[in-house]
Amino acid sequence: MRRRDLIVLISAFLSFILSVYLWFSGEKEMGQYVSIWVPTILVYGIFVNTMPKK
């Protein structure tokens, strides 16, 4: 696993944890907003991995 793959996975996991924390702390709208970051981060990681290497 490359370093950038690990960074993408850690970022997605941290945003998931943040969204769960916000949801259960009463900030439901903010928790929902942050939860949309998870697939966005993962798709960005996939996009970066499919770009041609120079």
Residue frames as a rotation matrix with the C-alpha (Angstrom) as fourth column:
MET 1
0.587 0.810 0.000 0.00
0.810 -0.587 0.000 0.00
0.000 0.000 -1.000 0.00
ARG 2
-0.262 -0.685 0.680 1.39
0.664 -0.639 -0.388 3.35
0.700 0.350 0.622 -1.03
ARG 3
-0.829 -0.162 -0.535 1.64
0.527 -0.543 -0.653 6.34
-0.185 -0.824 0.536 1.26
ARG 4
-0.846 0.532 -0.043 -1.02
-0.519 -0.801 0.299 8.31
0.125 0.275 0.953 -0.59
ASP 5
-0.214 0.777 -0.592 -3.45
0.007 0.607 0.795 5.37
0.977 0.166 -0.135 -0.35
LEU 6
-0.362 -0.010 -0.932 -2.93
0.878 0.331 -0.345 5.31
0.312 -0.944 -0.111 3.38
ILE 7
-0.969 -0.003 -0.246 -3.48
0.088 -0.938 -0.334 9.07
-0.230 -0.346 0.910 3.63
VAL 8
-0.575 0.808 -0.132 -6.76
-0.536 -0.250 0.806 8.79
0.618 0.534 0.577 1.70
LEU 9
-0.072 0.560 -0.825 -8.01
0.389 0.778 0.494 5.93
0.918 -0.286 -0.274 3.87
ILE 10
-0.590 -0.194 -0.783 -7.07
0.807 -0.153 -0.570 7.67
-0.009 -0.969 0.247 7.11
SER 11
-0.967 0.249 -0.044 -8.75
-0.251 -0.967 0.050 10.88
-0.030 0.059 0.998 5.94
ALA 12
-0.307 0.900 -0.308 -11.95
-0.359 0.190 0.914 9.05
0.881 0.391 0.265 5.04
PHE 13
-0.127 0.223 -0.966 -11.94
0.721 0.690 0.064 7.19
0.681 -0.689 -0.249 8.35
LEU 14
-0.824 -0.235 -0.515 -11.38
0.541 -0.595 -0.594 10.38
-0.166 -0.768 0.618 10.36
SER 15
-0.804 0.594 0.033 -14.22
-0.533 -0.743 0.404 12.16
0.264 0.307 0.914 8.56
PHE 16
-0.107 0.758 -0.643 -16.46
0.064 0.651 0.756 9.17
0.992 0.039 -0.118 9.30
ILE 17
-0.359 -0.107 -0.927 -15.54
0.892 0.253 -0.374 9.30
0.275 -0.962 0.005 12.99
LEU 18
-0.985 -0.020 -0.170 -16.15
0.068 -0.958 -0.280 13.07
-0.158 -0.287 0.945 13.04
SER 19
-0.537 0.841 -0.068 -19.56
-0.501 -0.253 0.828 12.67
0.679 0.479 0.557 11.42
VAL 20
-0.001 0.512 -0.859 -20.61
0.512 0.738 0.439 10.00
0.859 -0.439 -0.263 13.94
TYR 21
-0.645 -0.297 -0.704 -19.42
0.763 -0.301 -0.572 12.20
-0.043 -0.906 0.421 16.80
LEU 22
-0.954 0.300 0.017 -21.34
-0.295 -0.946 0.134 15.19
0.056 0.123 0.991 15.48
TRP 23
-0.307 0.888 -0.343 -24.48
-0.182 0.300 0.937 13.12
0.934 0.350 0.069 14.94
PHE 24
0.108 0.352 -0.930 -24.53
0.730 0.607 0.314 11.73
0.674 -0.713 -0.192 18.48
SER 25
-0.739 -0.369 -0.564 -23.57
0.659 -0.568 -0.492 15.04
-0.139 -0.736 0.663 20.08
GLY 26
0.055 0.895 -0.443 -26.74
0.573 -0.392 -0.719 16.63
-0.817 -0.215 -0.535 18.73
GLU 27
-0.212 -0.197 -0.957 -25.35
-0.574 -0.768 0.285 18.33
-0.791 0.610 0.050 15.62
LYS 28
0.147 0.342 0.928 -27.31
0.344 0.862 -0.372 16.12
-0.928 0.374 0.009 13.22
GLU 29
0.970 0.237 -0.052 -27.21
0.044 -0.383 -0.923 18.45
-0.239 0.893 -0.382 10.22
MET 30
0.375 -0.909 -0.182 -23.47
-0.920 -0.389 0.045 19.01
-0.112 0.151 -0.982 10.54
GLY 31
-0.215 -0.402 0.890 -22.98
-0.366 0.878 0.309 15.25
-0.906 -0.259 -0.336 11.00
GLN 32
0.588 0.492 0.642 -24.84
0.421 0.491 -0.762 14.60
-0.690 0.719 0.082 7.76
TYR 33
0.912 -0.282 -0.299 -22.78
-0.410 -0.668 -0.620 17.22
-0.025 0.688 -0.725 5.97
VAL 34
-0.009 -0.982 0.190 -19.50
-0.937 0.075 0.342 15.75
-0.350 -0.174 -0.920 7.16
SER 35
0.067 0.063 0.996 -20.67
-0.061 0.996 -0.059 12.23
-0.996 -0.057 0.071 6.29
ILE 36
0.955 0.279 0.096 -20.80
0.080 0.067 -0.995 13.16
-0.284 0.958 0.042 2.60
TRP 37
0.413 -0.880 -0.236 -17.07
-0.897 -0.438 0.062 13.80
-0.158 0.185 -0.970 2.75
VAL 38
0.026 -0.450 0.893 -16.29
-0.339 0.836 0.431 10.07
-0.940 -0.314 -0.131 3.12
PRO 39
0.497 0.130 0.858 -17.27
0.629 0.627 -0.459 8.95
-0.598 0.768 0.230 -0.41
THR 40
0.987 -0.157 -0.023 -15.87
-0.136 -0.763 -0.632 12.18
0.081 0.627 -0.775 -1.85
ILE 41
0.283 -0.934 0.218 -12.45
-0.847 -0.137 0.514 11.52
-0.450 -0.330 -0.830 -0.29
LEU 42
0.014 -0.256 0.967 -12.48
0.064 0.965 0.254 7.90
-0.998 0.058 0.030 -1.48
VAL 43
0.791 0.311 0.527 -13.45
0.534 0.070 -0.842 8.87
-0.299 0.948 -0.110 -5.03
TYR 44
0.811 -0.568 -0.139 -10.69
-0.585 -0.786 -0.201 11.50
0.005 0.244 -0.970 -5.05
GLY 45
0.025 -0.827 0.561 -8.21
-0.614 0.430 0.662 8.80
-0.789 -0.361 -0.497 -4.01
ILE 46
0.271 0.146 0.951 -9.40
0.517 0.812 -0.272 6.52
-0.812 0.566 0.145 -6.81
PHE 47
0.986 0.134 0.101 -9.12
0.159 -0.556 -0.816 9.39
-0.053 0.820 -0.569 -9.30
VAL 48
0.509 -0.860 -0.038 -5.56
-0.821 -0.498 0.280 10.20
-0.260 -0.111 -0.959 -8.24
ASN 49
-0.095 -0.558 0.824 -4.57
-0.252 0.814 0.523 6.53
-0.963 -0.158 -0.218 -8.54
THR 50
0.451 0.322 0.833 -5.92
0.642 0.531 -0.553 6.29
-0.620 0.784 0.032 -12.10
MET 51
0.853 -0.204 -0.480 -4.01
-0.407 -0.836 -0.369 9.31
-0.325 0.510 -0.796 -13.37
PRO 52
0.797 -0.600 -0.077 -1.09
0.339 0.548 -0.765 8.41
0.501 0.583 0.640 -15.63
LYS 53
0.603 -0.685 -0.409 2.32
0.482 -0.095 0.871 8.41
-0.635 -0.723 0.273 -13.99
LYS 54
0.925 -0.331 -0.185 4.91
-0.369 -0.680 -0.633 10.86
0.084 0.654 -0.752 -15.31
